[in-house]
Amino acid sequence: MSGNERKEIHLSDQMIEMLKNGRLSAEEKQRALLHIGECDLCAQSFAESFAERDLIPLPPQFAEGVERKMSRLRITATPLSLGRKLLQNSGEDPQRTSGGGSAEDRRRANVPARRTEGSLEPGRRQTPQEKKREYRRYSCRVAVAACVTLIMLFSGTFTMSMSALSQSRVLNPDLSMINRITQDLSDFSKEIIHWEVRNND
Amino acid sequence: MKEYGRLVFTVCYSMTGDYFQSEDLAQETFVSAYRHLDSFDGKNEKAWLTRIATNKCRDFLKSAANNKVKPAEDEVFAAIASDGQSPEEALLSADVRERMLACCRKLKEPYQSIAVSYFLNEESPQDIARRTDKNVKTVQTQIYRAKAMLKKLWKEGSA
């Protein structure tokens, strides 16, 4: 099939209706969507197949959501300016624009800029080294806070156990030596008595 | 966005069948359109936005392997002669509204009333806060949680 012949093969109205009603297989649906994504004519037919009464109202705060996504990608224009810009004609051929064009754009789009400890410079994204540094700083802060908490927690317990130990020394004096001396004296006096008795006999 | 917002959202919903995913895809369509304005020749905005939305849906369906088409039923319908008009075709907007209402009813209070007010009655968080005498931040948090729950319910309903 030549390129010209391929360009003339468009989606019929019936095909478009089947696509909308979910009557195509997964593979056919992918092929149809692929074609619509590349063909202005079929895209126009597809768009026009939706009657005004069929159009679903936008979810609440839809425009705000678009603004949020744009700000994440550091795009400064508002959605309103999109309409103005659409009127401009750059003269370039329309390209497939899904997913943000190049892989680099897609990667950039998926990496939102994050705030560092200083203020984030507008339009600047963090390098991996900066991210690592920020992560290390955060880890240190958490570790220090944990240590301080543990010290405060256990310092109270340590003080209590020391005071308990000192109390036990005062309450329990060592009398073993006195008891031994008493016992020795008692034994000696018994021996003397026995010796007296044996002598008198 | 005022002119083509509903169309883009409807295109995304008709392809994915998921209200919240369609919202994301439609928003990404406009972001992508703005970022690639240079590639637009200025001739047909409707077709251009439709192409972007279609590509977004295609990428989503491919990556998520999320397909609402049931081949067995499709074969049956394909065998029936059709002039392009389906007798079962219902208004998309009414269908979406009914499903949303059904999902909202499954939520517990206060999320149910918040969800109905926000998603169906299209009240802003400020209006809801004023009416219910709550803090705006509280209402926004409840809306956020309700949305997360509705996403799950919607997917369960589609499955």
Interface residues (C-beta under 8 A of the other chain):
Chain A: D13 Q14 E17 M18 K20 N21 G22 R23 L24 S25 A26 K29 Q30 L33 L34 I36 G37 E38 C39 D40 L41 A43 Q44 F46 A47 E48 F50 R53 D54 L55 I56 P57 L58 P59 P60 Q61 F62 A63 G65 V66 K69 M70 L73 I75 A77 P79 L80 L82 G83 K85 L86 L87 Q88 N89 S90 G91 E92 D93 P94 Q95 R96 T97 S98 G99 G100 G101 D105
Chain B: M1 K2 E3 G5 R6 L7 F9 T10 V11 Y13 S14 M15 G17 Y19 F20 E23 A26 Q27 E28 F30 V31 S32 A33 Y34 R35 H36 L37 D38 S39 F40 D41 G42 K43 N44 E45 K46 A47 W48 L49 T50 R51 I52 T54 N55 K56 C57 R58 D59 L61 K62 N67 K68 V69 P71 D74 F77 A78 S82 G84 Q85 S86 E88 E89 L91 L92 S93 V96 Y118 F119 E122 S124
